[in-house]
Amino acid sequence: STSDVLSNNNVYFYPNPFNPDNELGTIRYSLSKPGKVTIKIYDASNRLVRTIGCGHNEAGIELSEDWDGKNDKSEVLANGTYFYVIKSSSGEKAVGKVAILRG
């Protein structure tokens, strides 16, 4: 049912594209039910490159999480398109897309 899904209308990433050499990217989202949130970032080959654990979040308010454009080994990722998947322990899920574009 749609009540189990974070509305992609409530999810966005900015700036997009972003340059991790001189800025942070921010993922903004809101939950319809409170829950513990995990954000996983995948490359275009669907390999997991970064996991961001956001702790327990409230419902009905805008939340945000920053990403520095690095993988779990603290290496800055190459230019390209990445996908982020937001999941909460209450069963909500959303998927978004972001491009890294380093000068």
N, C-alpha and C positions, 0 to 999 in steps of 0.2 A: 504493500500500500504506500501511497505517497507520504504518509505521515512518518515513514521510516527513513525518508530521504531528506538530507539537507538540500534546500532549494539552491540550484546553481545560480539563481538570481541573487541570492544572499551571499555569494562567494565571489571574491575577485582578488586579483593580484596586481599590485602596482609598485613602482612603474613597470610597465611591460611593453617592450623588452626592457631589461635592466642590465647595467654594467657593474658587476660585483667589485671591480677595481675601485670604484668611487661611490657606491651607494648600496644600501640594503634594500632588499625586496620585502614587501609586506603582504601577507595573506590575510584577508579580512573575511570573516564568516560569522554567522549567528546560528545558534541551535534552537530547535523547537522543544527539546527536552534536555535537562541537565545531563552531563556525562563527562567521562574522562576522554580527552581528545588526543589522537595521534595523527600526525601529518607525515605521510611518506612521499618522497620525491623520487621519480623514476626518470631515466633517460629515454630517448626515442626507441631504444632496443628493449624497453621494458625491464631494464636492470635497476634494482633499488640502489640509489646513490646516497640518500640521506633520510634519517628518521628524526622527526622533531616531536618530542613528547611534551604536551602542553598542560598536563595536569587536569584537575577537575574544573569544569567550566559551567557557568550558569546558563540558563536558557533565556531567550528573548532579548539579549543585549548583543551589540556588535562586539566581536572579539577580534584580536589580531595577533599574528605571530610573525616575527621577522625571520628572513633567511638570507644568509650572507653569500649565497651562490657557491658554497663549498660542499664537498661530500663528507661522509662520516670520518674520513682521514684528514680533514681540514685542508684538502686540496681544492683550489678554485677550479670549477668545471669549465669545459670547453664551450665555445659558442654553440648554440643549438636550441632545440625545443625540448622542454622538460614537462612532465606531468606531475601534478600533486594530487594526492588522494587524502581527503580528510575523513576520518572515521571516529565516531564516538561510541562509548560503551553502551549507549542506549540504542544503538543500531542505525544511527543516521550516517549517511555517506555522501560525499560530493567529490567531483573530479574537476580539475581545472588545468589550464595549460599556461606555461610561461616560457619566454625566450630569453636566453642569455646572449647579450651582444656586447662583447668587449671591444673597445676601440683598438 
